Amino acid sequence: MKEHELPNWHSTFAANADVATSTAHAGGELDLLTVDLLWGTIDVLLRAGHYHVTLDLAELSSVDHAGVTLLVALQHSLSTHCGELTIINARPSVRDALERGQVAARSLLSEQGC
């Protein structure tokens, strides 16, 4: 196990944080059973003082409502520190799920005047 990698309790999800690049990588299925694993991975970056976080979803195969809700909450948490969440490499199915939740995300982005 890498230094900042959480154990894979759910066999279809894995996440790790690269503190040097302020990037988190997620793979598998982000759902109600796995959102805590991603939050814990992002928390590694937050505790290291990183508030401009890149989330690489190249290996993420699906995301449900709980996953989208987590990402919106994460954006809110980062915006309170004048930070931001940048999502890269999302597959079309994941991108579609995120776009369905974008109205909530957009309202959170406009809350802070940093």
HELIX and SHEET records of a PDB file:
HELIX    1   1 VAL A   35  ARG A   47  1                                  13    
HELIX    2   2 HIS A   65  SER A   79  1                                  15    
HELIX    3   3 PRO A   92  ARG A  100  1                                   9    
HELIX    4   4 GLN A  102  LEU A  109  1                                   8    
SHEET    1   A 4 PHE A  13  ASP A  18  0                                        
SHEET    2   A 4 THR A  23  LEU A  30 -1                                        
SHEET    3   A 4 HIS A  52  VAL A  63  1                                        
SHEET    4   A 4 GLU A  84  ILE A  88  1                                        
END                                                                             
